[in-house]
Amino acid sequence: MSLRVDVESEIEREFREKAMRVYGYSKGSIRKAASSALKQWNKSIEIMEPEKRVEDPVKLIEGMLYHLKGKKTSVELQHEAMKIWAEEVD
């Protein structure tokens, strides 16, 4: 997989230098260093922000829309669900 990232030139230069010192001056050293950096970043974020899990999102949405049952069309209910879900996520 490929990931393209634009960073300041000074950060890129420093990253390349350190990657080559650690992983050698051969092909793949930048890739190895970037993979390592991304893994470390992912771990640090998981520690800071535990994931919120929902058992059954459909039942959750049905419960939020119960007061509108029979009052709105299916398309209107979809729009309401999107509004409610956006408010809950924020």
N, C-alpha and C positions, 0 to 999 in steps of 0.2 A: 504494500500500500504506500501511497505517496502523500506527503503533507507539505504544503508550501507555506512558509511563514516569512513575513517581512519584519526584520529587526534593524535596529540602528547599526551602522557599519562598525562601530567600536565594539559592540556586544558580539557581533558576528566574528570579528577578527580574534577577539579574546577566546571565544568558544572554540574556534577552529584550532588555535594554538594549543589550548589545553587538551582538546580531543586528540590531537596528534601526539602530544607528549604522553598521554595515558594509553592510547590504543595503538600507537605506532604511526609511522608515516606511510601507510599503505592504504589501498582502496578499502573503504568500509569503515574507517575510523570515525568519520563524522556521523554516519548512520548509527553506529554503536553508541556513541556519546549522546546523540539525540534521543535514542530509545531509552537509555539509562536516565536521562534528565526527565523525560516524560513520565516514566514509571515512578520516579521519586515524587514528582509533582502530583500525580494521581493519588499516591498514598497519602501525601500531606493533606490533600483536599478531603479525602474520605474521613480522615481523623477529625478535621475541623467541622465538617457538615455531614452528620449521619443521614443516610437516605430515608426519606419518608416512603413507606410502602402502604398501598391500599390493597386490601384483600380482593374485593370485587368492585371495580370502578363503576360498572353498570348499575349495581344496586345503590351505590352512593349517589349517583346522578338521579336515579329514579326517586330516591327519598327527597332530594332537594327540589324536585319538580312536582311532587305529589299534590301540592296546593293548586297547581295549574291543570290538573287532569280534567279533560273534557272541555276546557275553556280555550285552548289554543290548538292550532294545526300542528302537524308533525314538524313542519319546517320552522314554525315559530318556537316550538319546544327545543329544537336543535339550537336555535339562536340563543334562547334563554340558558340552555345548558352550557354553551360556550362562554356566556357572560359570567355565570356563576363559577365555572371552573377557573376562569382567568382571575376572578377575585380571590378564590381560595388559594391559588398557587402563589399569588403575590403576597 
